[in-house]
Amino acid sequence: MSRHAPPPGLRRDWGDDDEGCPILHVDMDAFFASVELARRPELRGRPVIVGGEGRSVVLAATYEARAFGVHSAMPMTQARRLCPAAVVVPPDHERYREASARVMAVLRDVTPLVEQVSVDEAFLDVSGARRRLGSPTAIAERIRARVHAEQGLTCSVGVAATKFVAKLASGMAKPDGMLLVPRAATVPFLHALPVSALWGVGERTQAALARWGITTVAELAATDVATLQRAVGRAAGAHLHDLAWGRDPRPVTPERQEKSVGAETTFDVDLHDRAAIEAQVLAMAERCTRHLRAKGLVGRTVVLKVRTADFTTLTRSRTLPAPTDATAEVFAAARDLLAAVDLRGQAVRLVGVRAEGLGPAVVRQPTLEEASREAAPRRRAEEVADAVRLRFGARAVLPGAVIGSARAQLPPRAGGAYPEGQ
């Protein structure tokens, strides 16, 4: 997600000629937080942080919270110190995925050339949509208006000749704006930026370039490639020089092959009890396979991730006899992997379950022998549970073992009630 704020004094108007600028980058504004505000409008205008309790990190923050210095990936304890008046909302990832799917459907109504790069951003090539919908900037405004009208969410759009420049432009249009960088203005636009704006320039690369006196994109562009390669390496040097001159030939690629699907959770309190840990592995297996079924995929390999209290991360994997999207099969493999993990007496702070070796699910009629087993009715139950969650939310149906484990781990409220949502 583009998070580049425009440098002080940067021009916001680079012209209105969008001929030769078919690439759009659509980036949702504070997406998780905006989804929460759409269903809780009474929180609008207040600093809101999406995140968990304890050792979790900030997943999203409204612009009112960002004014206090809060940003994504910041520890929640630090965010609360910076903005003690913030309203903290627990994340609902299923709702965010549903909102993302609806937004992406809007984009695919514009053009089939949509490359989704994360839950809240995508590139579009609107070359083929111009005759039907108008100029690239007109299409960008149409997208922004429709997303707001239908989803109650805002997005920012960059319009440019290349993916790299369009992504920079959308970040500088935030929040709730659009920025066009005409093809003829590409190089002047880039040369007005600090070198940190370039893709691939993190803190280490920025420091390496600074040692050669290179702090702006204009200075990098004026430096010969051989010098850049000595500063940051052969491949990086040539790549950054191309970007500094606006050279980015990558097309918008609609299909992105997923390599794995998974889910993981960090506990507020480290767990010692194996049964409680196993219940959380079941919950992650259920989330993992739910995502597989939603995407029409099956996985051949099950990977278990366990992080102990001393921050040691252990991963184990097992290849199944046949690809699957069934919760019971994935959980059985993950449970066996957990039983074989030597925790060395350490409590557990995180577990995750991931499916790899993905392929498309193939629908076929079961044999008589298969139909007589428990697998067929169990599969139908999983499909019904998926439909219930889609309509009523991710926590509408939970495995019984997970509910029992949560209750066992939490002190009851007065009268024996447990915290809401557990």
N, C-alpha and C positions, 0 to 999 in steps of 0.2 A: 504494500500500500504506500502510495506516495505521501510523504509527510514533509516535503520541502516548503518551508515558508519563503515568500519572496524576500530577497535582500532589500534593506532600506533603500528607497529611491529607485527601485526597479520599475521600468515602464510597465503599465498595465494595458496599454493600447499599442499593439504592433501593426495595426492596419486591419482592414475588413475584407481583403482579398482571400477567399477560402478556396479558390481554384487550385487544384493540385494538393489539397489537404484532405484526403479521404479517410484518414485515421482518427478515430475518436478513442479517448480513454475515459471511461466512466468510473468514478470512484465515489462510493457512498460516503456521506459525511457522518463521522462518529457512529458507525453503523449499529453496533450492539446497543449503544446508549440511545440512538434514535428509535430503534425498534421498541425499546422500553418506554420511551416518551410517547410513542404512538398509541400505546395501550394505557398509559398513565399520564394523560395530558395535564393533570394538576401539577406535575413536576416540571413543566416547561418554564424556562427562565431561571431554574435553580441549578446549582452545581450537582451533577449526578455522576456517580462512579459505578461501573459494572465490575463486580469482582466478588470473591468469596471472603471468608473470614480467616483469621489466623495467618498462616504463612503464604497465602495466595498472593497473586499479583493483579494489577489493574488490567482488565481486558479492554476497557473503553472508558472514555470520559467525555462528558459534554464540553462544549467550548467554554462554558462558565466555570467548570472545574479546571480546565486547562489554563485559564487565566491565573490560577494559583500555582502553576508549575506542575500539575498532575499530568502524567502521560502514560500511554500503554506500556506494559511490562514493568512498571514501577512497583516495588513491594507495597502491599496495601497499608502496612503500618506507616510507611513514609507518606503515602498519599493522605492518610487520615491526619497526620501531623500538619501537612501543608494546607489542607482544606478541611478543618474539623466540622464545618457546617454542611459538608457534602452529604447527600442522600446516597447510601450504598445499596445497590440492587443486586441480588444474586443472579448469575448468568442462567439463561435458558437456551442452550445451544440448539435444541430442536426447533424452537421458535425462530432462531436466527437463520437456520438452514431453510426453513419454510419461506421466510421473507426473502432470502437470497434467491430461491427458486422462482418466486413470483417476479422479482426484478429482472432476472435473466430471461424470463419468458417475454417481458416487455422488449428487451433488447433484441431477442430473436424474431420478434414481430417486425422489426426494422430491417434486419438482414440476417441471413444464415451465417454470415462471416463474423461470428462472435467467438472470441477467445477468452474464456473465463480463467483468470489467473489466481483468484482467491474468492472467498465467500462474498466479498464486497467490492470487487473491481473486475473490469473486463475491457478488452480492446475490441473495437468494431472497425471493419472496413466497409464504408458506405458507398463505395464507387458505384455499385449496382442499384442502389436505392435512390439515387439523385433524381432520376426522371419521375419517379413516383412520389417522393417525399420532399424534394427540394435540395437546397445547398447543404453542405456539411454542417454549417452553423445553424441552419433552420432545423435540421434533424436533431442536433444536440439540444436545442431548446425544446423541441417536441418531446424528446426523451425525458428531460428534466420535469416538464410540466406533467407528463403522464405518470411518472413515478410518484410525484407528489400527490396528484389527484387520486390515484388508485391505491397507493400504499401508505400515504401520509408521511413519506420519507423524502429527504433531500439528497441530491447528489451533485457533484461537481464534474465538469466535463472539459477535457483538453482536446483541442482540434489542431491537427498539425499534419505535416507530410510524412512523418515517421513515428513509430511506436515510442521511441525514447523521448522525443520532444513532446508528444501528446501526453505522456505520463507526467513529465515535469510540469506541463501547463495545467493539468487537472489539479495537481498539488498546490499550485500557486493561485488557483481560482477559488480555493476553499475559504469559507464554507458557502455552499449553495450558489456557485457561480459557474461561469464559462470563460475560458481564455482561448482565443485563436492566435496561433503563431503562423502567419503566412509563410509559404515556402521561401519567398525571397527574404524574409526576416529571420530565418532559422539561425544563421551564423551570428548576426548581431545579438539575437536573444541569448544564445548560448554563451557568447563571449562577455555578457554582462553578469555572469553567474560565478560564484566561488567554485573551486575545483571539487568541493565535497558534493556538488549537485550531480556529478557524473556517476552513472551506475558503476559499481565496483570500487568506488573510492570510500573506504571506511577509515577509521582512525589511523590504522597503521600505514595504509597507502597515502593518506593525506600527510602524515608526518614524513614519509619518505620523499614525497614530492616537495614538501616545504624545505627539506635540506638542500634541494637544488634550486630554491628560490621560486618555486612554482606554487602559487596560492589561488590563482584564478584560471578559469577555462581559457581565457584569452592568452595567458602566459603559457598554458600547456599547449595550445594550438600553435603558438609561435616557436615551440621547442622541437627540434628534429627528433625523429622517431628513435634513432640510435641512442640519444641521450635519455629519452624516456625509458627505453628498455634497460639501460644501465640502472636507472633509478628504481623501477618497479618490476622488472622482469620482461622477458621477450614478448610473451603473448599479451600481457596486460598493457605494456607500453603501446603496442600497435593498436590495440582495441580502444584505449582511451584517446589516442590521437584521432582515430576515426570519429568517435563520438563528439570530440571537440569541434570537428568540422561538419557535424550534422549527418555523418554517413552511418546509416542504420538500415540495411536492406531487408531485415527480417519481415516476412509477411505475417498477417493475422492468420493464425492456425486454429480453426474451430475445434478440432478434437485434441484433447490432451490425455494421453494414456496414463491412467492411474496405476501406480506400482503397488500400492497397499492401501488398506482401509483399516482404521483402528480407533480405539478410544482408551483414554487413561484418566486417572484421577489421583490427586494428592489429598491425603487425609488431613483433617484439622488436628487430629490427635494420632500419633503413631499407634499402630495396631500390633499386639502381641499374639492374640488368639488366632490360631490357624483357621478355625471355622469362620471367624469374622473376615479374615483375609480372603478366604475362599468365596464367601458371599459377595465380596466386592469384585473378585475375578468374574463371577457369574454376571454381575451387573455390566461389566465392561464387555464381556462376550455378547451379551444381549444387545448392547449399543452397537458393537461392531457388526454383528450380523444384520441388525436392522438397517444400517447404512448400506450393506451389501445388497439386501433385497430392494431397497429404494433405488439403487443404481443399476439393478439388473445384472449384478455380478456374483461370481462365486470365487472362493479362495481355495488354494491347494495346501498352503502352509500356514500353520498357526504359530504366532510368536507371542511369548509371554515376557513382559517386562516387570521387574521388581526392583524398587529402590529402597534400601534399608536406611535406618536412622542415621548411620554414619555417612550417608550420601553415596554408598557403593551401589552401582546400577548393574543388575544381572539380567541377561536376556537368554532365553531358551526357546528352541523352535522344534516343531514336529511337522513332517509332511504327511498329509492324510492319504488314504488309499484312493479317494476321489474328491474332486473339488466340491465345496458345499457352501451354502448360506444358512444352514440350520444352526440355531443357537445351541441345541443340545450337543451336536457334534463338535462345534468349536469349543464349547465349555468343557466337554469331556477331555479334549486334548490339553486345554490350558490347565485344567485341574491336575492332570497327571504330571504336567511340567512343573507346576507349583510344588507338588509332593516331592519331586526330586531335587528341588532347590535347597542348598545348604545356607540357611540364613545366619549361621554362626552365632546364634543366640540374640541377634539383633531384631529389634522391632521393625515394622515395615511402614514407610511413609507414602509410598506410591505403588500402584499396580496399573498395568496396561495390557490390553489384548489387541493383537493386530493380525489381519489376514493378508498374506502375500501370495504371489503366483496367481494373479487375478485373471479371470476370463469371463466372457458373457455367459449368463445363465441360459441353459437350453431346456426349454419346456418339453417334456415327453410324458407319455402315459406310463404309470407304474405297472410293473408286472403283478400277477396275482399274489406272488409271495411277498413282494414289497407292500402291496396294499393291505395285506393281513397283519403287518407289523404295526407297532405303535408309531412309526415315523410319519405315516400319512396323516393321521388325526393330529399329531403334534405340529406338523407343518401347517395344517389348516388353522390351528389355534394361534400360531405365530402370525399368520397373515391377518387374522381377525384383530389380534392385538396391535399390529401395525396400523390398521385402519382406525382403531379407536384412538391411538396416540396422535395420528394425523389430524383427527377432528378435535380432540379434547386436550392435547398437550402431551409432552414426553412422559410426565409422571402419572398419567391416567392409569397406566398398567405397569406394575413393577413385579419382578419375581418375588415370591413370598419369602425366600431366604434372605433377600436383601432387606426387606422391611423388618424381618425379625432381627437381623444383625444390627440394623440402625437403632432399633429400640433397645437392644441389649447394651449398646455402646453409649447411650445417652441417659443422663439423669432425668427422671420424670418430673414434670411440673406438678404444682399443687393439684391434688385431685387425680393424679395418675396420668394426666394427659402428656403427650409428647410434642416437641416443637413442630410447628406447621410445616408441612412438606416432607417430613421424615417418614 
